[in-house]
């Protein structure tokens, strides 16, 4: 027996402990099984002395013939009920293959991590889609609020224009009252002939007073409207600023999701066994 092969057999327990996951080990020469050290999950029974030609396996045969390391990964649907990977590692002594170390290592934890990474990627995709939808809604709200703010500014301008019109009406009312007063004076001077004219003058004065009072009331109302619109416009501007900030936050949020997704993809790749 090769000295190197014998050393490996002597240290097979130590080799088994070097694996981070549960691992069964078979040591062979070029013809038969020499040693079997089983992990707890391993329910197979390949006794020492089993001839390799009774275990037809292309990868086993290839490793013996070529000295190449071969690996094959299995999913959880097998006799063990859990995923594992088998490695055929040639033992080479003086450039000659003298045997194999065949390891069967449980990949249950790796499989769990893969599943977790896949679920994380799926969740990240769903949440990214939601943030994109929220960002679109936020953009629409921001545009609408800006339109409302613009409309409010137009209303304020219209109210200011209305002020000028009402002030003009007040000026006309004042002039009409003066005109009515002068007409009353002239009617009094005219005596009996001025009575009819006096009635008209008094009516002009009365209408002037009414116009002036109405103008004052309208101005007060417009002042209230202007104040309310001004407050509303301030609130709209604050909301617009918050909407813009919210959109920026969503962009940062989406960026964070992208980074998490990239990390999950990297993590998933790292669990791939080659």
VOBA-1610 file (N, C-alpha, C; in pm, whole numbers, padded with zeros to 5 digits, always signed):
BEGIN
Unk+00084-00121+00000Unk+00000+00000+00000Unk+00088+00126+00000Unk+00045+00222-00074Unk+00117+00349-00079Unk+00129+00410+00060Unk+00247+00466+00087Unk+00270+00530+00217Unk+00175+00648+00237Unk+00154+00725+00133Unk+00064+00841+00140Unk-00078+00796+00168Unk-00122+00690+00102Unk-00255+00636+00123Unk-00271+00590+00267Unk-00168+00526+00321Unk-00173+00477+00458Unk-00182+00594+00557Unk-00110+00702+00530Unk-00114+00819+00618Unk-00254+00881+00620Unk-00316+00883+00505Unk-00452+00938+00498Unk-00548+00851+00577Unk-00533+00719+00563Unk-00619+00627+00639Unk-00599+00648+00788Unk-00475+00665+00829Unk-00444+00683+00972Unk-00504+00813+01026Unk-00524+00911+00941Unk-00571+01043+00986Unk-00713+01074+00939Unk-00789+00972+00900Unk-00921+00996+00843Unk-01015+01066+00941Unk-01004+01035+01072Unk-01090+01100+01171Unk-01060+01250+01179Unk-00931+01281+01172Unk-00892+01422+01175Unk-00941+01494+01050Unk-00932+01425+00937Unk-00980+01483+00811Unk-01129+01512+00820Unk-01204+01418+00878Unk-01348+01437+00891Unk-01381+01559+00977Unk-01304+01579+01084Unk-01329+01692+01174Unk-01296+01826+01109Unk-01216+01823+01003Unk-01177+01948+00937Unk-01290+02009+00856Unk-01396+01932+00830Unk-01510+01983+00755Unk-01601+02063+00848Unk-01651+02174+00800Unk-01741+02256+00882Unk-01883+02201+00885Unk-01918+02118+00788Unk-02050+02057+00783Unk-02035+01905+00795Unk-02144+01837+00839Unk-02138+01691+00853Unk-02092+01623+00724Unk-01994+01536+00736Unk-01932+01475+00616Unk-01900+01328+00640Unk-01941+01244+00545Unk-01900+01104+00544Unk-01779+01090+00452Unk-01689+00997+00489Unk-01566+00981+00410Unk-01546+00833+00377Unk-01515+00807+00249Unk-01471+00675+00204Unk-01328+00689+00153Unk-01242+00598+00197Unk-01105+00593+00145Unk-01093+00465+00062Unk-01042+00479-00061Unk-01028+00362-00149Unk-00886+00354-00203Unk-00850+00235-00245Unk-00733+00226-00333Unk-00788+00224-00475Unk-00726+00167-00569Unk-00776+00168-00707Unk-00877+00055-00733Unk-00901-00028-00630Unk-00988-00144-00652Unk-01106-00154-00556Unk-01087-00113-00430Unk-01192-00138-00332Unk-01197-00030-00224Unk-01306-00037-00143Unk-01323+00052-00029Unk-01232+00002+00084Unk-01150+00093+00137Unk-01059+00056+00245Unk-01110+00103+00382Unk-01173+00220+00385Unk-01219+00280+00512Unk-01351+00351+00487Unk-01442+00341+00585Unk-01567+00416+00579Unk-01589+00484+00714Unk-01602+00618+00712Unk-01633+00695+00833Unk-01761+00773+00802Unk-01867+00739+00872Unk-01998+00794+00836Unk-02038+00911+00926Unk-02109+01007+00865Unk-02173+01115+00940Unk-02311+01067+00985Unk-02373+01141+01075Unk-02502+01098+01131Unk-02611+01088+01025Unk-02608+01176+00925Unk-02715+01176+00826Unk-02702+01060+00727Unk-02585+00998+00721Unk-02554+00897+00619Unk-02618+00762+00656Unk-02715+00720+00575Unk-02784+00592+00601Unk-02742+00484+00502Unk-02641+00515+00420Unk-02594+00415+00323Unk-02509+00309+00394Unk-02496+00197+00327Unk-02414+00087+00383Unk-02322+00033+00274Unk-02201+00091+00269Unk-02101+00044+00172Unk-01985-00012+00255Unk-01987-00141+00282Unk-01887-00198+00374Unk-01746-00195+00315Unk-01651-00199+00406Unk-01510-00208+00365Unk-01491-00336+00285Unk-01416-00325+00178Unk-01393-00439+00090Unk-01480-00438-00033Unk-01579-00348-00040Unk-01664-00340-00159Unk-01580-00300-00279Unk-01592-00376-00385Unk-01513-00349-00505Unk-01570-00228-00579Unk-01482-00145-00628Unk-01525-00024-00697Unk-01598-00053-00828Unk-01561-00166-00892Unk-01629-00199-01018Unk-01773-00244-00997Unk-01811-00264-00868Unk-01952-00293-00838Unk-02030-00164-00811Unk-01959-00054-00811Unk-02021+00077-00789Unk-01998+00164-00913Unk-02060+00125-01024Unk-02034+00196-01150Unk-02072+00343-01138Unk-01974+00429-01158Unk-01996+00573-01149Unk-01897+00644-01241Unk-01944+00714-01343Unk-01855+00779-01440Unk-01757+00876-01375Unk-01802+00950-01273Unk-01715+01049-01210Unk-01605+00980-01128Unk-01643+00871-01060Unk-01544+00792-00985Unk-01438+00738-01081Unk-01485+00681-01189Unk-01393+00623-01287Unk-01303+00731-01348Unk-01360+00848-01373Unk-01282+00956-01433Unk-01172+01004-01338Unk-01205+01015-01208Unk-01105+01059-01110Unk-00991+00959-01099Unk-01024+00828-01104Unk-00920+00726-01098Unk-00830+00729-01222Unk-00890+00751-01337Unk-00814+00745-01461Unk-00733+00873-01489Unk-00794+00988-01459Unk-00732+01115-01500Unk-00667+01193-01385Unk-00705+01158-01261Unk-00654+01234-01147Unk-00727+01366-01126Unk-00841+01383-01195Unk-00919+01506-01178Unk-01010+01496-01056Unk-01033+01611-00993Unk-01131+01620-00885Unk-01268+01638-00949Unk-01365+01558-00907Unk-01502+01568-00958Unk-01598+01593-00842Unk-01701+01672-00871Unk-01802+01702-00770Unk-01940+01689-00833Unk-02034+01651-00749Unk-02172+01642-00794Unk-02264+01680-00678Unk-02352+01773-00705Unk-02441+01823-00601Unk-02580+01761-00618Unk-02642+01724-00506Unk-02776+01664-00505Unk-02870+01751-00423Unk-02996+01757-00471Unk-03098+01830-00397Unk-03152+01746-00282Unk-03252+01798-00212Unk-03305+01728-00094Unk-03388+01604-00126Unk-03423+01584-00254Unk-03505+01468-00290Unk-03416+01347-00314Unk-03370+01286-00208Unk-03284+01168-00217Unk-03305+01082-00093Unk-03233+00972-00083Unk-03253+00878+00027Unk-03218+00938+00163Unk-03132+01043+00163Unk-03096+01106+00291Unk-03201+01208+00335Unk-03277+01257+00240Unk-03380+01357+00271Unk-03323+01496+00292Unk-03198+01517+00252Unk-03138+01650+00263Unk-03037+01668+00149Unk-03005+01792+00115Unk-02911+01815+00006Unk-02767+01784+00048Unk-02687+01740-00048Unk-02547+01711-00017Unk-02465+01719-00145Unk-02335+01721-00127Unk-02244+01723-00241Unk-02140+01613-00221Unk-02115+01538-00328Unk-02016+01430-00327Unk-01893+01477-00403Unk-01776+01454-00344Unk-01649+01491-00407Unk-01560+01368-00419Unk-01509+01346-00541Unk-01413+01238-00565Unk-01276+01303-00580Unk-01196+01291-00476Unk-01065+01358-00473Unk-00954+01254-00486Unk-00881+01251-00597Unk-00777+01150-00617Unk-00662+01164-00517Unk-00609+01051-00474Unk-00488+01049-00392Unk-00372+01015-00487Unk-00283+01109-00503Unk-00175+01092-00600Unk-00042+01077-00525Unk+00028+00970-00558Unk+00158+00943-00497Unk+00257+00910-00610Unk+00367+00987-00617Unk+00465+00970-00725Unk+00398+00979-00863Unk+00310+01081-00875Unk+00242+01112-01002Unk+00149+00999-01048Unk+00110+00918-00955Unk+00022+00806-00988Unk-00099+00808-00893Unk-00216+00785-00949Unk-00337+00777-00866Unk-00336+00644-00793Unk-00332+00651-00659Unk-00328+00529-00578Unk-00459+00505-00504Unk-00551+00597-00515Unk-00679+00580-00446Unk-00762+00707-00452Unk-00871+00706-00377Unk-00963+00821-00374Unk-01004+00853-00231Unk-01025+00981-00207Unk-01100+01024-00088Unk-01237+01068-00138Unk-01338+00991-00103Unk-01475+01024-00148Unk-01548+01083-00028Unk-01585+01210-00039Unk-01655+01277+00071Unk-01799+01307+00031Unk-01889+01286+00125Unk-02030+01322+00107Unk-02064+01423+00216Unk-02080+01549+00175Unk-02096+01658+00271Unk-02238+01715+00264Unk-02301+01726+00381Unk-02434+01786+00386Unk-02427+01934+00349Unk-02516+01975+00260Unk-02525+02118+00223Unk-02659+02176+00269Unk-02714+02119+00375Unk-02844+02163+00424Unk-02841+02312+00462Unk-02735+02353+00532Unk-02726+02494+00572Unk-02709+02583+00450Unk-02624+02538+00356Unk-02604+02616+00235Unk-02734+02628+00156Unk-02809+02517+00150Unk-02936+02517+00078Unk-03034+02613+00146Unk-03033+02613+00279Unk-03120+02705+00354Unk-03081+02849+00325Unk-02951+02877+00321Unk-02904+03012+00294Unk-02940+03054+00152Unk-02932+02961+00059Unk-02972+02992-00079Unk-03120+03029-00084Unk-03200+02946-00016Unk-03344+02971-00016Unk-03374+03106+00047Unk-03304+03137+00157Unk-03323+03265+00223Unk-03285+03380+00132Unk-03171+03364+00062Unk-03125+03469-00030Unk-03225+03489-00144Unk-03279+03378-00197Unk-03378+03388-00305Unk-03505+03458-00258Unk-03550+03422-00137Unk-03669+03487-00082Unk-03644+03635-00058Unk-03521+03667-00011Unk-03485+03806+00011Unk-03486+03884-00119Unk-03431+03824-00223Unk-03430+03889-00354Unk-03572+03913-00405Unk-03658+03813-00384Unk-03797+03826-00427Unk-03866+03940-00352Unk-03844+03941-00219Unk-03905+04046-00136Unk-03852+04183-00175Unk-03721+04191-00199Unk-03662+04318-00241Unk-03724+04367-00372Unk-03746+04271-00465Unk-03808+04307-00592Unk-03948+04363-00572Unk-04026+04297-00485Unk-04163+04343-00459Unk-04163+04480-00393Unk-04073+04498-00294Unk-04069+04626-00222Unk-04017+04737-00312Unk-03923+04704-00399Unk-03873+04804-00494Unk-03985+04848-00587Unk-04065+04751-00632Unk-04179+04784-00719Unk-04278+04875-00647Unk-04301+04846-00517Unk-04393+04929-00438Unk-04339+05071-00423Unk-04208+05084-00396Unk-04150+05218-00380Unk-04155+05294-00512Unk-04140+05224-00624Unk-04150+05290-00753Unk-04292+05343-00776Unk-04391+05261-00737Unk-04530+05305-00750Unk-04557+05426-00660Unk-04506+05419-00536Unk-04524+05531-00443Unk-04455+05656-00496Unk-04338+05637-00555Unk-04265+05751-00611Unk-04345+05816-00724Unk-04408+05733-00809Unk-04489+05787-00918Unk-04609+05864-00863Unk-04675+05806-00762Unk-04790+05874-00700Unk-04745+06005-00638Unk-04630+06002-00570Unk-04577+06122-00506Unk-04548+06230-00609Unk-04494+06189-00725Unk-04466+06286-00831Unk-04594+06349-00883Unk-04698+06266-00900Unk-04828+06319-00948Unk-04885+06417-00846Unk-04879+06380-00717Unk-04930+06468-00611Unk-04854+06601-00611Unk-04721+06589-00625Unk-04638+06710-00625Unk-04677+06803-00739Unk-04698+06745-00859Unk-04738+06826-00975Unk-04874+06892-00951Unk-04969+06813-00898Unk-05103+06868-00873Unk-05099+06979-00769Unk-05017+06959-00665Unk-05005+07062-00561Unk-04945+07190-00619Unk-04846+07174-00705Unk-04787+07291-00770Unk-04890+07364-00855Unk-04975+07286-00923Unk-05083+07348-01003Unk-05180+07424-00914Unk-05216+07361-00800Unk-05308+07427-00706Unk-05245+07554-00651Unk-05114+07544-00619Unk-05043+07662-00567Unk-05044+07774-00671Unk-05024+07737-00797Unk-05028+07836-00904Unk-05166+07899-00916Unk-05271+07814-00903Unk-05409+07865-00909Unk-05435+07960-00793Unk-05382+07925-00674Unk-05402+08011-00557Unk-05337+08146-00577Unk-05219+08147-00637Unk-05151+08273-00665Unk-05232+08356-00765Unk-05295+08287-00861Unk-05380+08358-00958Unk-05501+08419-00889Unk-05558+08345-00793Unk-05674+08396-00718Unk-05635+08519-00638Unk-05516+08512-00574Unk-05469+08627-00497Unk-05456+08750-00588Unk-05403+08728-00709Unk-05390+08838-00804Unk-05527+08892-00844Unk-05624+08803-00863Unk-05759+08845-00898Unk-05822+08926-00785Unk-05796+08882-00659Unk-05849+08956-00544Unk-05789+09095-00539Unk-05658+09104-00565Unk-05593+09235-00567Unk-05653+09324-00675Unk-05682+09267-00792Unk-05745+09344-00899Unk-05885+09391-00857Unk-05954+09300-00785Unk-06089+09335-00738Unk-06083+09451-00640Unk-05977+09455-00556Unk-05959+09568-00465Unk-05960+09701-00543Unk-05884+09702-00651Unk-05871+09824-00729Unk-06006+09866-00787Unk-06084+09765-00833Unk-06217+09795-00889Unk-06308+09852-00782Unk-06306+09789-00664Unk-06393+09835-00554Unk-06352+09975-00510Unk-06224+10002-00506Unk-06178+10136-00468Unk-06228+10239-00569Unk-06228+10197-00696Unk-06281+10287-00798Unk-06430+10313-00774Unk-06503+10207-00735Unk-06645+10222-00704Unk-06664+10315-00586Unk-06575+10301-00485Unk-06584+10392-00370Unk-06564+10537-00415Unk-06467+10555-00506Unk-06442+10692-00556Unk-06564+10748-00628Unk-06627+10664-00709Unk-06749+10707-00781Unk-06860+10739-00681Unk-06872+10654-00575Unk-06976+10676-00474Unk-06954+10810-00403Unk-06829+10838-00370Unk-06799+10965-00303Unk-06832+11083-00393Unk-06793+11069-00521Unk-06822+11176-00616Unk-06974+11194-00634Unk-07045+11080-00636Unk-07192+11086-00652Unk-07257+11154-00532Unk-07202+11126-00413Unk-07259+11188-00293Unk-07237+11339-00295Unk-07119+11380-00337Unk-07090+11524-00348Unk-07182+11588-00452Unk-07199+11512-00564Unk-07285+11563-00671Unk-07429+11577-00621Unk-07475+11475-00543Unk-07611+11480-00488Unk-07627+11594-00390Unk-07524+11620-00309Unk-07529+11730-00212Unk-07538+11864-00284Unk-07455+11881-00387Unk-07458+12007-00465Unk-07593+12025-00534Unk-07647+11910-00583Unk-07777+11917-00650Unk-07886+11958-00551Unk-07879+11909-00429Unk-07978+11944-00326Unk-07970+12091-00293Unk-07847+12143-00288Unk-07830+12286-00258Unk-07891+12370-00370Unk-07863+12330-00490Unk-07917+12406-00603Unk-08069+12395-00610Unk-08122+12278-00572Unk-08268+12259-00572Unk-08332+12349-00468Unk-08265+12364-00354Unk-08320+12451-00248Unk-08322+12595-00295Unk-08222+12636-00368Unk-08217+12772-00419Unk-08327+12796-00522Unk-08361+12690-00592Unk-08462+12706-00698Unk-08602+12711-00641Unk-08619+12681-00513Unk-08749+12693-00449Unk-08847+12589-00501Unk-08969+12639-00537Unk-09076+12550-00579Unk-09039+12475-00706Unk-08961+12540-00792Unk-08925+12477-00920Unk-08819+12367-00903Unk-08756+12368-00790Unk-08647+12272-00771Unk-08685+12150-00688Unk-08815+12137-00652Unk-08856+12023-00569Unk-08827+11888-00635Unk-08864+11875-00759Unk-08841+11747-00830Unk-08693+11714-00838Unk-08617+11822-00864Unk-08472+11803-00872Unk-08415+11761-00737Unk-08475+11813-00630Unk-08432+11780-00494Unk-08453+11632-00466Unk-08565+11577-00512Unk-08591+11433-00492Unk-08484+11350-00560Unk-08449+11389-00680Unk-08346+11317-00754Unk-08212+11327-00683Unk-08180+11447-00632Unk-08053+11468-00563Unk-08045+11380-00438Unk-08154+11374-00365Unk-08155+11290-00243Unk-08138+11142-00278Unk-08201+11103-00387Unk-08189+10962-00429Unk-08045+10930-00469Unk-07981+11028-00537Unk-07840+11009-00575Unk-07753+10993-00451Unk-07779+11077-00351Unk-07701+11070-00226Unk-07723+10937-00157Unk-07851+10892-00155Unk-07882+10764-00089Unk-07812+10649-00159Unk-07818+10649-00291Unk-07753+10542-00367Unk-07601+10546-00350Unk-07546+10667-00339Unk-07402+10682-00318Unk-07362+10622-00184Unk-07444+10647-00081Unk-07416+10590+00053Unk-07422+10437+00048Unk-07525+10386-00019Unk-07539+10241-00031Unk-07419+10180-00105Unk-07379+10247-00215Unk-07265+10196-00292Unk-07138+10196-00207Unk-07121+10303-00128Unk-07003+10312-00043Unk-07003+10203+00062Unk-07121+10181+00126Unk-07131+10075+00228Unk-07104+09937+00166Unk-07162+09915+00048Unk-07142+09786-00020Unk-06994+09765-00055Unk-06931+09873-00099Unk-06789+09864-00133Unk-06705+09828-00012Unk-06739+09890+00102Unk-06666+09860+00226Unk-06684+09713+00264Unk-06810+09667+00255Unk-06836+09525+00289Unk-06762+09429+00195Unk-06762+09465+00066Unk-06693+09379-00032Unk-06543+09377-00004Unk-06487+09492+00030Unk-06343+09497+00061Unk-06311+09409+00182Unk-06396+09419+00286Unk-06375+09334+00405Unk-06380+09185+00367Unk-06477+09152+00283Unk-06490+09012+00240Unk-06367+08968+00159Unk-06325+09057+00069Unk-06207+09023-00012Unk-06082+09009+00074Unk-06073+09090+00178Unk-05959+09077+00270Unk-05957+08940+00337Unk-06079+08895+00377Unk-06088+08761+00438Unk-06051+08652+00337Unk-06103+08669+00213Unk-06070+08572+00108Unk-05920+08570+00082Unk-05863+08688+00075Unk-05719+08699+00049Unk-05637+08634+00161Unk-05682+08657+00285Unk-05613+08597+00400Unk-05624+08444+00396Unk-05746+08395+00366Unk-05768+08249+00361Unk-05686+08186+00249Unk-05687+08249+00131Unk-05611+08197+00018Unk-05461+08199+00049Unk-05418+08309+00115Unk-05277+08319+00152Unk-05235+08207+00246Unk-05319+08180+00348Unk-05290+08069+00439Unk-05290+07936+00365Unk-05390+07922+00276Unk-05400+07798+00198Unk-05277+07780+00110Unk-05233+07890+00050Unk-05116+07882-00038Unk-04990+07846+00041Unk-04979+07899+00162Unk-04865+07865+00248Unk-04866+07717+00282Unk-04988+07667+00316Unk-05000+07524+00348Unk-04966+07438+00227Unk-05014+07481+00109Unk-04986+07406-00014Unk-04837+07402-00042Unk-04769+07515-00023Unk-04625+07519-00044Unk-04551+07427+00052Unk-04598+07425+00178Unk-04538+07335+00276Unk-04559+07189+00235Unk-04682+07158+00189Unk-04711+07022+00145Unk-04627+06986+00023Unk-04612+07082-00069Unk-04532+07058-00189Unk-04387+07028-00150Unk-04335+07105-00054Unk-04198+07082-00008Unk-04185+06944+00055Unk-04288+06907+00133Unk-04287+06774+00196Unk-04295+06665+00090Unk-04376+06687-00014Unk-04389+06588-00121Unk-04257+06568-00193Unk-04187+06680-00219Unk-04057+06670-00284Unk-03957+06596-00196Unk-03963+06627-00066Unk-03874+06558+00029Unk-03908+06409+00035Unk-04040+06381+00031Unk-04085+06242+00034Unk-04035+06167-00089Unk-04040+06234-00206Unk-03990+06172-00329Unk-03841+06142-00318Unk-03767+06238-00262Unk-03623+06217-00244Unk-03597+06101-00148Unk-03678+06092-00042Unk-03663+05983+00054Unk-03690+05849-00012Unk-03794+05846-00097Unk-03825+05722-00168Unk-03711+05681-00260Unk-03646+05779-00322Unk-03531+05748-00407Unk-03419+05687-00325Unk-03394+05745-00207Unk-03291+05690-00118Unk-03331+05550-00073Unk-03462+05535-00043Unk-03514+05406+00002Unk-03494+05300-00106Unk-03524+05339-00231Unk-03509+05247-00343Unk-03361+05213-00363Unk-03274+05313-00345Unk-03130+05287-00354Unk-03084+05187-00251Unk-03141+05198-00129Unk-03106+05103-00023Unk-03151+04963-00060Unk-03272+04952-00119Unk-03321+04822-00163Unk-03229+04762-00269Unk-03184+04849-00360Unk-03094+04801-00466Unk-02965+04745-00405Unk-02912+04817-00306Unk-02788+04770-00244Unk-02810+04639-00169Unk-02926+04628-00101Unk-02957+04503-00031Unk-02972+04389-00131Unk-03040+04420-00243Unk-03057+04318-00348Unk-02924+04273-00404Unk-02833+04368-00426Unk-02701+04332-00476Unk-02625+04246-00377Unk-02639+04282-00247Unk-02574+04202-00144Unk-02630+04060-00140Unk-02764+04050-00157Unk-02828+03919-00157Unk-02782+03836-00277Unk-02768+03902-00392Unk-02720+03830-00512Unk-02577+03781-00492Unk-02495+03869-00432Unk-02357+03828-00403Unk-02353+03714-00305Unk-02440+03721-00205Unk-02447+03614-00105Unk-02490+03484-00171Unk-02588+03493-00262Unk-02638+03374-00330Unk-02528+03312-00415Unk-02452+03395-00485Unk-02341+03344-00566Unk-02236+03275-00480Unk-02215+03331-00360Unk-02111+03274-00274Unk-02149+03135-00222Unk-02280+03103-00226Unk-02323+02972-00178Unk-02319+02867-00288Unk-02290+02909-00411Unk-02283+02813-00520Unk-02158+02726-00505Unk-02179+02598-00509Unk-02066+02504-00494Unk-02017+02463-00630Unk-01889+02475-00651Unk-01833+02440-00781Unk-01752+02312-00770
//
